[in-house]
Amino acid sequence: MRTLLSTILLNVFILASGPPAFTADGWETNITVTVRTAEVRLSLGQRADATDGRDGLYDVPPMAGGEVSASFVHDDGTLWRDIRSTSTGIKTWTLRVVSSHADEDVALTWTPQSLPADATAALVDSETGTRTDMRKNGRYTYKNTGVRDLSIELTQ
C-alpha cells in the first residue's frame, strides 16, 4: 500500500511539476501523446546519479490506461518516467502507444528547447521509418493502427 501511495504521489508531482527542467546534473523533458481528447504525459531525461536500468528514485511505472496507453518499454517492464545515466554515446528510449481508436490521429508533442543543446535527438517511427529531428520539430502525428512502437534516439 505504501508503494502504491508513493507511486501515485510521484505521478501527481510529475504531472503538476510544470515545464521540463535542466539541472546541474542532467535534464528532463515531457512527451505528450494525444488521441482525440485522451492524453498521456511521459517524461524522459538523464541524471548523473541514474543508471540506464530501472531506478527506484527516478523511474515510474504506468498506472492503468484509458483510451490511450503510452509508456517506455524497458527490459523489465514499462515506465511513464525513464531517467537514464548521463554517460555519452547513444541512448534509445522505446515508446509504445496503444489505442483502440482506429484511423484516428495520434499526436506526440514535446518542447524542442527542452532537449540538451549538445545532443542530436530523433523520433523514429518503427512502422514507417520516418525520422523526425526533435530539436527542430515539436510534433509528430500518425494514423492509429492499434499498437505503434517509436524510438527516441539521443546522441551526445
Secondary structure, 3 states (H helix, E strand, C coil): CHHHHHHHHHHHHHHHCCCCEEECCEEEEEEEEEECCEEEEEEEEEECCCCCCCCCCCCECCCCCCCEEEEEEECCEEECEEEECCCCCEEEEEEEEEECCCCCEEEEECCHHHCCCCCEEEEEECCCCCEEECCCCCEEEEECCCEEEEEEEEEC
